[in-house]
């Protein structure tokens, strides 16, 4: 059931430093929340029973449908690391429980491992979120595979372990679009600063359209220039099986 948000324990202390020499992150404002609706946070209870911030999560296309990373619940070997029932979604100052049986993962249950392009999950809330707008259905990006320099905005409602504020927003760039996976989804490599807890952050184009979701960054404890092979962030575009599943969950078609 929905309830008013309660204080939660802070994330584990982390070294406050950007991944790249230039850090353009700033605190999100009320205007940002209006421009990027649906931005929420996943909280999960630890072994001590205290809820802690886990990652960003997005209400998309429907007030009861949440999209987030699969790695919140499965590790790289597809082993269960956390139960859905131990987590809740926070948005608009209220907490909402999930329907555990509604969990849909980007990777099949018999998959040997979890990859960037299937690092997504869809969950349904036990009741629709009240007083907030969901993010519109993502727009098909139209990005060509290969090198690029596309300006984007990374919206991180859950903040980052290496950033001082509870949430952040940063203008940065997609530098490479990788070839599609078997599921028809592509990874983008970007130079947005990331930190622990930044998983699930939304990547928006300059028109304010959601096009990708952050998965992970290499060399999380290293601050150095972007490198296409050794120091970059990875996000999955909203396309392929993810968009097929999201359209089915919300009953809404893809935006083009």
C-alpha positions in Angstrom: 0.0 0.0 0.0 1.1 3.6 -0.4 2.3 5.5 2.6 4.1 8.7 3.4 7.8 8.5 2.9 9.8 7.9 6.1 13.4 8.7 6.8 15.9 6.0 5.7 19.5 5.3 6.4 22.0 7.0 4.2 24.0 4.9 1.8 27.4 3.7 2.8 30.0 6.5 2.8 32.0 6.8 -0.5 34.8 8.9 -1.8 33.3 12.1 -3.2 34.9 12.4 -6.6 33.7 12.4 -10.2 34.7 9.7 -12.7 36.0 12.3 -15.2 38.1 15.5 -14.9 35.0 17.7 -15.5 32.0 17.2 -13.2 28.9 19.1 -14.5 26.5 17.5 -12.0 24.1 19.8 -10.1 21.2 19.3 -7.7 17.8 18.6 -9.3 15.3 21.4 -8.8 11.5 21.5 -8.8 11.6 22.6 -12.4 13.7 19.5 -13.2 11.1 17.3 -11.6 8.4 18.9 -13.8 10.5 18.5 -16.9 11.4 14.9 -16.2 8.3 13.3 -14.6 8.2 9.8 -13.3 11.6 10.0 -11.6 11.6 7.9 -8.5 13.9 5.9 -6.2 14.1 2.2 -5.3 14.6 1.5 -1.6 15.3 -1.9 -0.2 15.6 -3.3 3.4 19.0 -4.5 4.4 19.7 -7.5 6.7 19.2 -5.1 9.7 15.7 -4.2 8.4 16.6 -0.6 7.7 15.6 0.6 4.2 18.4 2.1 2.1 18.5 3.8 -1.3 19.3 1.2 -4.0 19.0 3.0 -7.3 16.9 5.2 -9.6 13.6 3.9 -10.9 11.1 5.3 -13.3 7.3 5.4 -13.5 6.7 5.1 -17.2 3.5 5.1 -19.4 1.2 4.2 -16.5 0.9 5.3 -12.8 1.5 1.7 -11.7 4.4 0.6 -14.0 8.0 1.0 -12.9 11.1 0.4 -15.0 14.5 -0.2 -13.3 17.7 -2.3 -13.6 17.5 -6.1 -13.3 20.8 -6.0 -11.4 18.8 -4.8 -8.4 17.6 -8.3 -8.0 20.0 -10.6 -9.9 23.8 -10.7 -10.2 25.8 -11.3 -13.3 25.3 -15.0 -13.0 21.5 -14.5 -12.8 21.5 -15.5 -9.1 18.8 -13.9 -6.9 20.5 -11.2 -4.7 17.4 -9.5 -3.4 13.7 -10.2 -3.1 11.2 -7.8 -4.6 9.1 -8.0 -1.4 12.1 -6.4 0.4 11.9 -3.2 -1.7 9.6 -0.3 -2.4 9.3 2.6 -4.8 9.4 6.2 -3.6 8.0 9.1 -5.7 6.3 12.4 -4.8 7.0 11.9 -1.1 5.2 8.6 -0.8 6.3 5.0 -0.7 4.6 2.3 -2.8 4.9 -1.5 -2.6 5.4 -3.7 -5.6 3.5 -6.8 -6.7 6.3 -9.4 -6.4 4.9 -11.7 -8.9 4.8 -8.9 -11.6 8.6 -8.9 -11.9 9.7 -9.2 -15.6 13.4 -9.4 -16.3 15.2 -8.6 -19.5 17.1 -11.8 -19.4 15.3 -15.2 -19.5 15.4 -17.2 -16.3 17.7 -19.9 -17.9 20.2 -17.3 -19.1 23.8 -17.9 -18.2 24.4 -14.3 -17.4 23.1 -10.8 -17.2 24.3 -8.3 -19.8 24.0 -4.5 -20.2 21.4 -4.8 -23.0 19.1 -7.0 -20.9 19.8 -5.2 -17.6 16.2 -4.1 -17.2 13.2 -5.1 -15.1 9.5 -4.1 -15.1 7.4 -4.1 -11.9 3.8 -3.2 -11.1 2.8 -1.3 -8.0 0.1 -2.6 -5.7 -1.7 0.6 -6.4 -1.2 3.6 -8.9 1.0 6.4 -7.7 -1.0 9.4 -6.7 -0.4 13.1 -7.5 2.5 12.4 -9.9 2.8 12.1 -13.7 4.5 9.1 -15.2 7.2 9.6 -17.8 5.7 9.4 -21.3 6.6 6.3 -23.3 10.2 6.6 -24.5 10.8 7.9 -27.9 12.6 5.7 -30.4 16.0 7.4 -30.6 16.8 6.9 -34.2 20.5 6.8 -33.3 22.8 5.2 -35.9 25.2 2.5 -34.7 28.8 3.7 -34.4 30.7 6.7 -33.1 28.7 9.8 -32.3 28.7 13.0 -30.2 25.2 13.4 -28.9 24.4 15.8 -26.1 22.2 14.3 -23.4 21.1 15.0 -19.9 21.5 12.3 -17.2 18.8 12.6 -14.6 19.6 10.8 -11.4 16.7 10.9 -8.9 18.7 8.6 -6.6 21.9 10.7 -6.7 25.3 9.0 -6.6 27.6 7.8 -3.8 30.3 10.2 -5.1 28.0 13.3 -5.2 27.1 15.5 -2.3 23.3 15.9 -3.0 20.4 13.4 -2.8 19.7 13.8 -6.6 21.5 15.2 -9.6 21.3 16.2 -13.2 24.2 16.5 -15.7 24.7 17.5 -19.3 27.1 15.0 -21.0 27.5 13.1 -24.2 26.9 9.7 -25.8 30.1 8.8 -27.6 29.4 5.4 -29.1 26.3 3.3 -30.0 27.2 -0.4 -30.0 25.6 -3.0 -32.5 22.3 -4.5 -31.3 22.1 -7.7 -29.2 20.0 -10.7 -30.0 17.2 -8.9 -28.1 17.3 -6.0 -30.5 18.7 -3.5 -27.9 21.9 -1.5 -28.1 24.3 -0.2 -25.5 25.5 3.4 -25.6 28.8 4.4 -24.2 28.8 7.9 -22.5 30.9 10.3 -20.5 28.3 11.1 -17.8 29.7 11.0 -14.2 28.3 8.1 -12.3 28.7 6.7 -8.8 27.3 3.9 -6.8 23.5 4.3 -6.6 23.3 6.0 -10.0 22.1 2.8 -11.7 18.8 3.4 -13.4 19.4 7.0 -14.1 17.6 8.3 -17.2 19.4 9.6 -20.3 17.3 12.3 -22.1 17.9 14.0 -25.4 17.9 17.8 -25.7 14.2 17.7 -26.3 13.5 16.1 -22.9 12.7 12.7 -24.3 13.8 9.6 -22.4 16.0 7.4 -24.7 18.2 5.2 -22.4 18.7 3.9 -18.9 22.0 3.8 -17.1 23.3 0.4 -16.2 27.0 0.5 -15.0 30.3 2.3 -15.4 33.8 1.0 -15.7 36.5 1.9 -13.2 34.2 3.3 -10.6 37.1 4.3 -8.3 39.2 6.0 -11.0 39.0 9.6 -12.0 40.5 10.1 -15.5 39.5 11.2 -19.1 36.9 9.3 -21.0 38.2 6.3 -22.9 36.0 4.4 -25.4 37.6 1.1 -24.4 38.6 1.4 -20.7 36.7 4.3 -19.0 33.1 4.9 -20.0 29.5 4.6 -18.8 27.1 2.0 -20.2 23.4 2.6 -20.7 20.8 0.6 -22.7 18.5 2.2 -25.2 14.8 1.9 -24.9 14.3 -0.4 -27.9 14.0 -4.1 -28.8 12.5 -6.5 -26.2 12.5 -3.7 -23.5 10.1 -1.6 -25.5 8.0 -4.6 -26.5 7.6 -5.5 -22.9 6.9 -2.0 -21.7 4.3 -1.4 -24.4 2.6 -4.6 -23.3 2.7 -3.6 -19.6 1.3 -0.2 -20.2 -1.0 -0.8 -23.2 0.7 2.1 -24.9 2.7 2.0 -28.2 6.2 3.2 -28.8 6.7 6.9 -29.6 8.4 7.7 -32.9 
